[in-house]
Amino acid sequence: MTLGAYKIRRVLERDYGIHISLGRVYRLMNTMNLPKRSTEKPKLKVYGKTNG
């Protein structure tokens, strides 16, 4: 499971009481080389379509 900066920020605030800005979360993720959330849409797969 991957978490983006928004969810990481929410978990830190909700579970640990740590109030941190979103920009700081992004910087920490970058420092720790955590992957960013993918913004690409998945390719559409067409099933059952035949030519002819």
SEKELUM-568138 format. One line per 8 residues: number of its first residue (from 1); their letters; for each residue x, y, z of C-alpha. Coordinates in steps of 0.25 Angstrom, whole numbers, plus 5000, padded with zeros to 4 digits. Example, Ala and Ser with C-alpha at 12.3 -4.5 7.8 and 13.67 -1.06 7.14 Angstrom:
2
1> as> 5049:4982:5031; 5055:4996:5029
END
This chain:
52
1> mtlgayki> 5000:5000:5000; 5005:5014:4996; 5002:5027:5003; 5003:5040:4997; 5007:5053:5005; 4992:5056:5008; 4990:5043:5015; 5003:5043:5022
9> rrvlerdy> 5000:5056:5028; 4986:5052:5032; 4992:5039:5039; 5002:5047:5046; 4992:5057:5051; 4981:5047:5055; 4990:5036:5061; 5002:5043:5067
17> gihislgr> 4997:5057:5069; 5008:5063:5060; 5004:5075:5053; 5012:5077:5040; 5011:5085:5027; 5008:5078:5014; 5021:5084:5008; 5029:5078:5020
25> vyrlmntm> 5023:5065:5017; 5027:5066:5002; 5041:5070:5006; 5043:5059:5016; 5038:5049:5006; 5048:5054:4996; 5059:5053:5006; 5056:5039:5009
33> nlpkrste> 5054:5035:4994; 5040:5031:4996; 5033:5029:4983; 5022:5039:4979; 5008:5035:4976; 5006:5032:4961; 4997:5042:4954; 4996:5034:4941
41> kpklkvyg> 4983:5028:4938; 4983:5013:4935; 4982:5009:4921; 4968:5005:4916; 4967:4990:4914; 4956:4986:4904; 4951:4972:4905; 4943:4963:4896
49> ktng> 4944:4973:4884; 4946:4966:4871; 4950:4971:4857; 4941:4967:4846
END
